[in-house]
Amino acid sequence: MIKSESLEGRSFPLVEIQADLVIAGGGLSGICAAITAARQGLKVALAHDRSVLGGNASSEIRLWILGATSHMGNNNRWAREGGVVDEILVENMYRNPEGNPLILDTILLDKVVSEPNITLLLNTTVYSLEKEQPDLIKSLSAYCSQNQTAYILKAPLFCDASGDGVVGFLSGAAFRMGAESREEFGERFAPSSTYGELLGHSLYFYSKDTGKPVQFIAPSFALDDITKIPKFRSFNSNEHGCKLWWIEYGGRMDTVHDTEKIKWELWKIVYGVWNYIKNSGNFPEAATLTLEWVGMIPGKRESRRFEGDYILKQQDIVEQRTHDDAIAFGGWSIDLHPSDGIYSDQPGCNQWHSKGVYQIPYRCLYSKNISNLFLAGRIISASHVAFGSSRVMATSAYISQAVAMAAVLCKKYNCMPPGIYNDNHIEELQQSLLKTGQHIPGICLKDDEDITQQAEITASSALQLNGLEETDLLQSLDLSMAQMLPVEKGALPSISLHAYADQATTLKAEFRLCSRTGSFTPDITIASFEIPLIAGKHCVQLQSDHQIKDAQYLFVILHKNPVIKVPRSHKRITGIVTVYNTTNPEVSNYGKQEPPDFIGMDSFEFWCPQRRPSGHNLSFTLNTPISAFSAGNTRNGINRPVCSPNAWVADFNDPQPTLVLQWPSPRGIKKIMLAFDTDFDHPMESVLMSHPENVMPFCIRNYRLYDDKKHLIFSKEGNYQSRNEIIFDKTISTSKLILECDHPSVNSPAAVFEVRCYE
């Protein structure tokens, strides 16, 4: 028993933590930054003011993680983010294909607590800070309500990943709220004058069918007049969770200090909506439904945006401008919402897409006036318009990984965040990020320490794509479709295919290319075909004498004609995909983007893949094979398809696909990095949506590594991750490294993006 009396006041225990990097905020951005930094050897303190990690991705809010892939509703092929955020999404896909938000919580927590260099402080709120100089943070003060303990968090470097920018605000870092005028940055989508309205908060709910009648008695605070919501007829008994993202409110309020008021209004709305569904009589199918879960805290979209040495703008996104300090990419649409949210009679969002992914510069990731403060997540230096794209979680997390790697270099060179750019360390930052599995458009990995670069690389086979065999899987041309093929410099192959016509008609086809290197919007027509057909089967040949100047993807387009069917293949190959001129209203894709002239966005068609089990490739034959799948691709410095597949792909008929690295004399190998194909086209939405598989069909599951004496030095069964890092207890001395793989299936050949070896 403890018994204590005191006439004087008591104080809570005070714990001081010294780290290399202090991160405020344990949303997806803070998580990815902490893990990245910890794996590079930094001591990290991660303070999060909630009981679970993940922020908007967590079970407290339950928003799916998305970024450049945009529900597969845009032209950004193979655009899922890399590095730690990819590792998390792939892990969640494997463990949690049903999208259970509670399972995602455990995955995020597992990833963080598995890193010994991270000190995790949950339920710990940063509330003040101390400065060493006017522009230099010395420490943060934080408090944990669960253990009644106060913390002093000290480090030479700080990262604000808190969403609202609590550290930046307290430190005096320059920030903005609301939209800039059109004149300030020349953004044509910006308003003619500045305004303070913002994107609002959202609160989600889940329902469940109990199999028996369930009554619902609304609480007194529930919205009693559903007609106050202009789109009330859009509610139905089937949709719940973040599919109702447009239950949004608070854009005309202070989205930081008025959050509790905003939450109460959202509670009123949610319970009013459920009362309408249950008791209006318009949804008899809802009789057995119960309200399983309602969010306790709202998901935030916009509050403070902090100023760095560069402010990302609309033109950076639309024109896909290049930056010498590019460290990440974005690709979500410019997605702005009406300030009145659910009470607006306007559409819930206004999404305008760019023709491809865009670079994000490092100068957006640190404060311009607080010298040791990194900016991570949605608070980076961006205009209101550009923020409409960069704010989404996967992009925010991707950016934050670059922050962490920059912190590593700050420690190495004893400099502050601006010094990485000003002292010419950007190339090292970019190369360090590429080594960890990130992709930066336009930049290749050049790793002098990788001894694979000195090896002769051969393979037991390499795919020579002569075509894809015909099956009885027929596709009606209800939509225009395009087979994407990686063609090399020089003459185009001619393509032959069968077409089955129900009646006399004309097959219209085209060959198209993309006007922007590395993008996948087929906006240049190089050949057009009109082929008359009579009822029955036809052999169609498409041929052009056009000369290709550089390796890129050719779009073989078959235009919509519902009376024509074409055969499809069961084969799925790394770097080969069929796309369709289809719609996806979830991301404002209606087949073609046709913006008003005055907003500064491009007009173009959408050509998007279909989700498996659909989305089969076309059956076709080529007169000359496509030879873009050689073993040498595994050391070209790009670990995903861009202008070509960038992978070694074995022949389907190779009974034991094998890649061999041969050196003139024995080398000592301590570490091996392998990169496999986990389908960077698949967005892997983390919650609510289910997925058809938990392992991507292109991914090598089983492989073995041998030395020059054919001794087994490593084996793996059941792999599902994009990247495998193999570190040996003792250095392996060998003049040859043999990677022996099993095909993932009879329909998908073995494929490897990257092999790197280190002494």
URMO-V559718 format. One record per run of one state. SS is the DSSP state (A for helix, B for strand, O for the rest). FROM is the first residue (numbers start at 0). LEN is the number of residues. If there is no record, write none. Layout:
ss=SS from=FROM len=LEN
ss=SS from=FROM len=LEN
This chain:
ss=O from=0 len=12
ss=B from=12 len=6
ss=O from=18 len=2
ss=B from=20 len=4
ss=O from=24 len=2
ss=B from=26 len=1
ss=A from=27 len=12
ss=O from=39 len=4
ss=B from=43 len=4
ss=O from=47 len=6
ss=B from=53 len=1
ss=A from=54 len=3
ss=O from=57 len=12
ss=A from=69 len=3
ss=O from=72 len=10
ss=A from=82 len=13
ss=O from=95 len=5
ss=A from=100 len=13
ss=O from=113 len=4
ss=B from=117 len=4
ss=O from=121 len=2
ss=B from=123 len=10
ss=O from=133 len=2
ss=B from=135 len=9
ss=O from=144 len=4
ss=B from=148 len=6
ss=O from=154 len=2
ss=B from=156 len=4
ss=O from=160 len=5
ss=A from=165 len=6
ss=O from=171 len=3
ss=B from=174 len=2
ss=O from=176 len=2
ss=B from=178 len=1
ss=O from=179 len=1
ss=B from=180 len=1
ss=A from=181 len=4
ss=O from=185 len=5
ss=B from=190 len=1
ss=O from=191 len=3
ss=B from=194 len=1
ss=O from=195 len=5
ss=B from=200 len=2
ss=O from=202 len=2
ss=B from=204 len=5
ss=O from=209 len=16
ss=A from=225 len=3
ss=O from=228 len=3
ss=A from=231 len=3
ss=O from=234 len=6
ss=A from=240 len=4
ss=O from=244 len=3
ss=B from=247 len=2
ss=O from=249 len=9
ss=A from=258 len=21
ss=O from=279 len=4
ss=A from=283 len=5
ss=B from=288 len=6
ss=O from=294 len=4
ss=B from=298 len=1
ss=O from=299 len=5
ss=B from=304 len=2
ss=O from=306 len=5
ss=B from=311 len=1
ss=O from=312 len=1
ss=A from=313 len=5
ss=O from=318 len=7
ss=B from=325 len=5
ss=O from=330 len=3
ss=B from=333 len=3
ss=O from=336 len=4
ss=A from=340 len=3
ss=O from=343 len=6
ss=B from=349 len=3
ss=O from=352 len=5
ss=B from=357 len=4
ss=A from=361 len=3
ss=O from=364 len=1
ss=B from=365 len=1
ss=O from=366 len=6
ss=B from=372 len=3
ss=O from=375 len=1
ss=A from=376 len=3
ss=O from=379 len=2
ss=B from=381 len=1
ss=O from=382 len=1
ss=A from=383 len=7
ss=O from=390 len=2
ss=A from=392 len=21
ss=O from=413 len=3
ss=A from=416 len=6
ss=O from=422 len=3
ss=A from=425 len=10
ss=O from=435 len=15
ss=A from=450 len=4
ss=O from=454 len=1
ss=B from=455 len=4
ss=O from=459 len=5
ss=B from=464 len=4
ss=O from=468 len=4
ss=B from=472 len=5
ss=O from=477 len=3
ss=B from=480 len=7
ss=O from=487 len=2
ss=B from=489 len=2
ss=O from=491 len=3
ss=B from=494 len=7
ss=O from=501 len=3
ss=B from=504 len=10
ss=O from=514 len=7
ss=B from=521 len=12
ss=O from=533 len=2
ss=B from=535 len=7
ss=O from=542 len=4
ss=B from=546 len=2
ss=O from=548 len=3
ss=B from=551 len=7
ss=O from=558 len=2
ss=B from=560 len=8
ss=O from=568 len=8
ss=B from=576 len=4
ss=O from=580 len=2
ss=B from=582 len=2
ss=A from=584 len=3
ss=O from=587 len=1
ss=B from=588 len=2
ss=O from=590 len=1
ss=B from=591 len=2
ss=O from=593 len=3
ss=A from=596 len=3
ss=O from=599 len=4
ss=B from=603 len=2
ss=O from=605 len=2
ss=B from=607 len=1
ss=O from=608 len=9
ss=B from=617 len=1
ss=O from=618 len=1
ss=B from=619 len=7
ss=O from=626 len=4
ss=A from=630 len=5
ss=O from=635 len=12
ss=B from=647 len=2
ss=O from=649 len=8
ss=B from=657 len=19
ss=O from=676 len=26
ss=B from=702 len=4
ss=O from=706 len=5
ss=B from=711 len=5
ss=O from=716 len=6
ss=B from=722 len=19
ss=O from=741 len=3
ss=B from=744 len=1
ss=O from=745 len=2
ss=B from=747 len=1
ss=O from=748 len=2
ss=B from=750 len=8
ss=O from=758 len=1
